[in-house]
Amino acid sequence: MTNGKKAENPNLETFLALHRTRDLLFRCHDRVVQKFGLTAEQYTVLLAVKHLDDPVRATDIGGWMERKVNSVSMIVDRMVRAGLVDRTRDLPDRREVRVTLTRKGEKALEQATPGVMKLADEMLSPLKQQDHRTLTSLLERLMARAHKHLSPTTRTRR
C-alpha cells in the first residue's frame, strides 16, 4: 500500500491497489468530463446508449456499466432533467422504457470524448503494448470471478 505499511496479505494489497486505482481513475475521468457539464457516470451512460443496439433499456445500460438497474435509472432520471437523454415507453411492452440520446446529449458526448481519449492515452502511457494485453486479460479474469461471486449459481453472466 502506497504511503504506508505493506499489507501482510498480498491478495489484500493487490485488491486495495485495484480499488484505489479505480477511484483515482474515476476522479480523473470526472474532472475531464465536468468541463462539458457531465459526470463520469453520465458520460458512460451516453457512451452506452450510443454504442448498444437499439432499443436501449436501463437494464442494457446497467449490464454494460456493471451497475444495478435502479442506480442506472436514477442517473438516467437526472440526465432526462438535464436534457441529455429521453425516455420513451416501448409500444409492445408498456413496462419497458427506451433510452435515447438527445441532440444535447450527442453534442456533450462528441465534445467530451477527445478529452476522455487523451486521458486514457495519458493514464496508460507507462504501459507497453504487451502490458495492455496482459492487463486487459487479467482484468477480464477478475471481472469473471466477480460475476461468479455475485451470481454463484450462474456459470457466465452474458
Backbone torsions as a table, in degrees:
resi	resn	phi	psi	omega
1	MET	NA	128.5	-177.7
2	THR	-67.3	148.1	178.7
3	ASN	58.4	42.5	178.6
4	GLY	173.7	-169.8	179.2
5	LYS	-71.3	150.6	174.2
6	LYS	-72.7	144.4	174.2
7	ALA	-68.0	143.9	-179.9
8	GLU	-71.0	-24.3	-179.1
9	ASN	-103.7	118.6	-178.9
10	PRO	-61.4	-32.2	177.3
11	ASN	-64.9	-42.5	178.6
12	LEU	-65.2	-41.2	178.9
13	GLU	-60.2	-45.5	179.1
14	THR	-66.0	-43.9	-180.0
15	PHE	-58.9	-46.3	179.5
16	LEU	-67.0	-37.5	177.2
17	ALA	-63.2	-41.4	177.0
18	LEU	-62.1	-44.9	-178.6
19	HIS	-63.1	-46.2	-179.7
20	ARG	-65.8	-39.4	178.5
21	THR	-62.9	-45.4	178.3
22	ARG	-58.0	-45.7	-178.8
23	ASP	-63.2	-42.4	179.4
24	LEU	-65.5	-44.3	178.4
25	LEU	-62.3	-39.5	178.1
26	PHE	-62.7	-42.1	178.2
27	ARG	-63.9	-40.3	176.8
28	CYS	-63.0	-44.7	179.3
29	HIS	-60.5	-45.4	178.9
30	ASP	-58.7	-43.1	-178.9
31	ARG	-63.0	-40.1	-179.0
32	VAL	-66.5	-46.1	-173.5
33	VAL	-82.5	-17.4	-179.8
34	GLN	-65.6	-20.8	176.3
35	LYS	-64.0	-17.5	-178.2
36	PHE	-113.5	19.1	177.2
37	GLY	73.7	23.6	-177.9
38	LEU	-120.1	160.6	165.5
39	THR	-101.7	166.1	178.0
40	ALA	-60.1	-39.0	178.8
41	GLU	-64.5	-42.8	179.3
42	GLN	-64.2	-41.6	177.3
43	TYR	-58.8	-43.9	-178.9
44	THR	-65.4	-37.8	175.4
45	VAL	-63.0	-46.1	178.3
46	LEU	-58.5	-43.5	179.2
47	LEU	-62.3	-43.5	179.2
48	ALA	-62.4	-46.9	-179.3
49	VAL	-61.4	-38.8	-179.3
50	LYS	-66.8	-37.6	-169.9
51	HIS	-104.9	-12.3	176.7
52	LEU	-81.0	154.9	177.6
53	ASP	-70.9	141.6	177.0
54	ASP	-71.2	149.9	-7.7
55	PRO	-78.5	142.3	-179.8
56	VAL	-95.6	125.3	178.9
57	ARG	-114.6	163.6	178.9
58	ALA	-57.4	-35.9	178.8
59	THR	-64.4	-36.6	177.8
60	ASP	-65.4	-44.5	179.8
61	ILE	-63.8	-43.2	178.9
62	GLY	-59.1	-42.9	177.9
63	GLY	-64.5	-40.3	-179.3
64	TRP	-67.0	-37.2	-177.5
65	MET	-90.5	-6.1	-174.3
66	GLU	61.8	42.6	-179.2
67	ARG	-126.3	156.0	175.8
68	LYS	-70.7	148.4	-176.5
69	VAL	-60.2	-39.3	-178.2
70	ASN	-64.4	-35.3	178.3
71	SER	-72.4	-35.3	175.2
72	VAL	-64.5	-41.9	179.5
73	SER	-60.3	-39.0	178.0
74	MET	-66.0	-41.0	177.6
75	ILE	-64.0	-46.0	-179.8
76	VAL	-61.5	-39.8	177.1
77	ASP	-55.8	-46.6	179.4
78	ARG	-65.4	-35.9	-179.5
79	MET	-70.4	-33.3	175.2
80	VAL	-64.4	-46.5	178.9
81	ARG	-61.7	-31.7	179.5
82	ALA	-83.2	-5.5	178.9
83	GLY	79.6	18.6	-177.8
84	LEU	-88.4	-30.8	178.7
85	VAL	-139.1	161.9	172.7
86	ASP	-117.8	151.5	172.8
87	ARG	-114.9	133.0	175.2
88	THR	-134.2	144.2	177.6
89	ARG	-72.8	136.8	176.1
90	ASP	-73.7	128.0	-176.0
91	LEU	-63.1	-45.8	-179.4
92	PRO	-64.1	-36.4	-178.7
93	ASP	-130.0	102.9	-174.6
94	ARG	-62.6	-16.1	179.2
95	ARG	-77.2	-25.9	-178.2
96	GLU	-81.1	140.1	179.2
97	VAL	-121.6	128.8	176.3
98	ARG	-91.8	145.4	177.1
99	VAL	-115.5	127.2	179.2
100	THR	-130.1	152.4	177.3
101	LEU	-75.8	142.7	169.5
102	THR	-91.5	173.3	175.5
103	ARG	-61.1	-39.1	178.2
104	LYS	-62.6	-41.1	178.1
105	GLY	-65.8	-43.2	177.2
106	GLU	-59.2	-45.3	-178.0
107	LYS	-65.0	-43.3	179.2
108	ALA	-62.8	-41.8	178.6
109	LEU	-63.4	-45.7	-179.5
110	GLU	-62.4	-40.9	-179.0
111	GLN	-72.8	-36.9	-175.3
112	ALA	-80.2	-27.4	-173.2
113	THR	-58.8	-43.3	177.6
114	PRO	-58.5	-37.6	177.9
115	GLY	-67.2	-38.0	178.0
116	VAL	-67.7	-40.7	177.3
117	MET	-62.8	-42.3	178.2
118	LYS	-62.9	-41.9	177.3
119	LEU	-61.6	-45.6	179.5
120	ALA	-59.9	-44.8	178.2
121	ASP	-60.0	-44.3	-178.8
122	GLU	-65.5	-46.4	-176.9
123	MET	-66.9	-34.5	-176.9
124	LEU	-94.8	0.3	-176.8
125	SER	-60.7	-29.2	178.0
126	PRO	-70.1	-12.1	-176.3
127	LEU	-93.6	141.0	173.2
128	LYS	-80.3	166.9	-178.3
129	GLN	-55.8	-43.7	178.9
130	GLN	-65.0	-35.4	177.2
131	ASP	-60.9	-38.8	178.3
132	HIS	-59.2	-48.7	-179.3
133	ARG	-63.0	-43.2	-179.5
134	THR	-64.5	-47.3	-179.7
135	LEU	-61.2	-45.2	179.1
136	THR	-60.0	-44.7	178.8
137	SER	-61.7	-44.6	179.3
138	LEU	-64.1	-43.4	179.5
139	LEU	-64.6	-38.8	177.7
140	GLU	-63.5	-38.6	177.3
141	ARG	-65.5	-39.9	177.9
142	LEU	-67.4	-38.9	177.4
143	MET	-63.9	-41.7	177.9
144	ALA	-61.0	-41.0	178.9
145	ARG	-65.8	-40.4	178.7
146	ALA	-64.4	-41.7	176.9
147	HIS	-60.7	-42.5	179.5
148	LYS	-63.4	-39.7	178.6
149	HIS	-64.0	-41.4	-178.2
150	LEU	-75.0	-28.9	-179.6
151	SER	-132.8	72.9	-173.4
152	PRO	-63.8	-21.1	-179.5
153	THR	-86.4	-13.0	-178.7
154	THR	-100.8	133.1	179.6
155	ARG	-67.9	-54.6	179.8
156	THR	-132.3	152.2	-176.4
157	ARG	-80.0	-36.1	-173.7
158	ARG	-120.9	NA	NA
